[in-house]
Amino acid sequence: MSKVDRHDSHSSMPRAPSFELIDALVFRRWWMQMEFTGRPMRGRFLVRQGGNGWMVYDSELKGPAQIEKNGAFAEKLTKEQAETLAKLFTTRDKKDPSSRGEC
């Protein structure tokens, strides 16, 4: 096989994208999302430490999530209680996006 033949046989194989291209695409996606939401992608309900214990923070309402409509806020909890409520809120929010942080 001549030098030309070897080159021709390999030219039909697709090349893998470079790491620089992948990094640029990942950065572009992140940047577009930052422009759209103004913050990195994360869940709506976050467990945070407050002044007295832990709380479930509702990032849409910009405050503590409500355990039930017109009820108590998810604050002054143990870390385990806050994590359990955050999972509950997240699960419920995926099923019913119209809910506003209440059970």
N, C-alpha and C positions, 0 to 999 in steps of 0.2 A: 504494500500500500504506500503510495507516495505521500509526501507532505501535504499536498493539496487535498487528496482524498480524505485524510484524517481530519483536516480542518472542516471540510464540507460535512462529514458525518456528524460532527459535534455541533455544528452551527444550527441544526434543526432542533436540538434539545433546548427546552426553556431554561433560562437562568433563574436562580432563586433571587428574590429581591434582597437588596443590601440592607444591612442593619441601619444604615443612615436613612434609607427610604422608610423603613418600618418606624423608626423613631420619629421621623417627620410626620408620618400619617397619624401616629398616636398623639403627638403633640397637637396637631391640627384638630383632631377630634376633641381633645380636652379643651383646647382654646375655644372652639365653637360652642361647646357646652357651657363654658364659663361666661361667654357673651350672652347666651340664652338665659341661664339661671342666675348668674352672678355669684355662684359658689360651686365648689366641686360637688360631684354627684355623691349623695349619701342618703341615708334613710330619713324619713320625715320625723320619726320619734327617736330621740337621743337620750341616753342615760347620762345625767350630769350630777356632779356633787354640788349641793346647795349650801346655804349657811347652816342649816340644821338637817343633816342627812342627805339623802339622794332624791332626785326628782326625774320625771320623764318630761323632757322638753319637746314641745311641738314646734318644729321649725317653720311650719306654715303660719301658725298663729303667733309665733314669736313669744312664747311663754309656756308655762306648765300645761300639760294635757289635762283635760277633764276626765275623771273616771266615769262619770255619767252626766247626761245633759243637765245643766243647772245644778250640778252637784260639786263634790269636793275635787280639788286639783290633785294631781299625782305628784305630791311633794312631801317632804319630811318622812321619807321611806328608808328602809334598809336598801343596800345595793341589790340584794337578791329580789326584793319586792319590786324595785324599779325595773330591773331587767325582765322580770316576768310580765309586768304590765306593758313594757315597751314591745315585747314579742306579741302580746295579745292585741295591742293597738295596731301593730304592723300587719298582722294577719287579717284583722277586721278591715283595715284600710284598703287592703288589696281586694277584698270581697266587695266592699261598698265605698268607692272613692268619694262619695258625697258626704260621708261622715266627717265631722270636724274635730276629731280628737276626743270624742265621747264614746263610751260603750253603749 
